[in-house]
Amino acid sequence: MIRPEIAARLTRWREAIAGGAVVASGLWLALGSSGLVAIFGGAVALLGAMLALSGIRRARFRSAVCAPGVLEVDEGRLTYLGPVLGGSADLDDLTEVVFRRTATGEAFWRLSHTGGRPLIVPEGAAGSERLLDALAPLPGLESGAMVRAVQGRRAGTTAVWRRADRLSLT
């Protein structure tokens, strides 16, 4: 019923759309009522605004590119299962997060850690959008830097985060 490209775009922006719907509902309650219901509506609208902003950030981070492999995130452990390369890294052992886009347009995340060779995750691997939330607990990580790195289309390397209390081993 819905064209595939439109369905894909709606899916990409689903959280932002849901946040907008919550804002609209909250404003409807706040402006159409008085007393506690109006206060509740204002709180709902504020919650919806936070959801919409988070949804916009996630939508900008998601890639339309499909790449082989799957990224799994489980209790602070990142595991990439790829057709050729793969590996895992614990969040606590990460020393550096780098985004690299090649001249041919391919892009990947390089997660350096103390446990061995870096974990390489292609930008469009299934589950790669989970990196935004998975890496959020890293001290000093700016998630906006991750979004800007993905949005940039020029070839190059962007260091998104480095651990301040350890030297990078790679």
C-alpha positions, 0 to 999 in steps of 0.5 A: 500500500505504501511505496517502499521508499516512503516506508523506509523514510517513515521507519527512519524517522519513526521516533521523531514522528512519535515525539511530534504526536506526543507533543501535539497530544500534550498541547491539545490537553494543555490548551483545551483544559484547565487546572491539573489537566492543563499542567499534565498536558504541558508535561506530556508536551515537554516529554514529547519534545524530548522524545522528538529531539532524540528521534531526530538525532537517531534518524540523522545517525541511521544510515540508508546504506546496507553493509554485511554483518550484524552488530550486537550490543549486550551488557556493555559488550559490542560484538560485530559478526561479519562475513570476513572480519568480526570481533568484540570489545567491552565498553569499559576497555575502549580507548578510541572511537573513530569514524572513517569514510573512504574515497569510494564512499564506504564508511566504518567505525573503528573501536580501539580497545585494550583487548587486541586489534580494533573492532571494525563495524561498517556504517550500514551493518545491521544494528549499527544504529545501536552504537549511538546509545551503546557508546553514550556512557563513555565519559566525555563522548558527545553524541552530536559528534557521532551524528556529524561524522555520519552526516559528513560525506567527504572522505576522511577520518574523524576521531569522535572520542578518546579515553583521557585516562589511558593511552590508545594502543593502536 
